[in-house]
């Protein structure tokens, strides 16, 4: 698990730094909108819909929303999580003494009940040779 003492704070600069680390390993996925979903999300509630709630007696809001969707399902292995896997292994290789302590030969141990094995297999191809991945179902 990541340690808060060694993890970058979440701010604009840390997001740009993480992007710089992973950008050559991931696909640039599109951002799209959907007019129908935006219109549905922008539909104001009726006064009657608010009865029996803490908003009863108030004028319903009339939101105007435009929804944006980042298509990370088009990412390698079909999920955004590959970005985190690339970044985590990159950070691991920067740990003091990692290489000298045999980190490259020892590899990484993790557990998964989902796509994590796929992510790790894809990511560690760039960092290791002779890897072995075992999945327990």
C-alpha positions, -999 to +999 in steps of 0.1 A: +000+000+000+012+035-008+026+055+021+013+090+025+048+101+034+062+091+000+032+098-022+029+130-042+001+153-031-029+153-054-027+186-072-023+199-107+015+194-108+013+158-095-013+150-121+009+164-149+039+145-134+019+112-134+008+118-170+044+124-180+054+090-165+026+070-182+019+088-214+042+066-236+026+034-222-011+041-225-035+050-253-048+085-256-086+079-252-113+102-264-137+124-244-172+124-258-206+139-249-241+126-253-269+150-260-296+126-249-280+119-215-272+156-210-309+165-216-321+138-192-297+150-165-310+186-172-346+177-167-360+197-138-380+179-111-417+186-107-429+203-075-447+171-066-415+151-068-402+171-039-431+163-016-420+142+014-384+152+010-364+179+028-369+200-003-407+200-001-422+235-007-392+247-026-390+256-063-372+228-082-339+236-097-336+239-135-302+225-141-284+228-175-258+200-176-235+188-203-221+154-195-186+144-206-174+108-208-137+098-208-137+065-228-112+046-207-129+014-218-108+019-250-076+019-229-052-011-231-068-040-212-101-021-213-098+000-181-083+032-167-065+012-140-036+004-163-025+041-157-022+034-120-004+001-125+022+018-148+027+046-123+029+023-093+056+002-109+075+033-120+075+046-085+087+012-072+117+013-095+126+047-081+127+034-045+162+037-030+180+003-031+153-014-052+176-023-080+206-031-058+184-053-036+174-075-065+141-059-072+141-065-109+148-102-104+124-106-075+095-090-093+062-079-078+037-099-058+000-089-058-034-106-056-064-100-078-100-110-083-103-090-115-083-074-143-053-066-120-034-096-134-039-083-169-028-048-160+003-061-141+012-084-169+010-056-195+029-032-173+057-054-161+066-064-196+083-030-197+102-035-165+110-072-162+121-103-180+114-138-170+083-129-151+057-153-138+021-144-132-001-167-113-038-161-108-059-179-082-095-182-092 
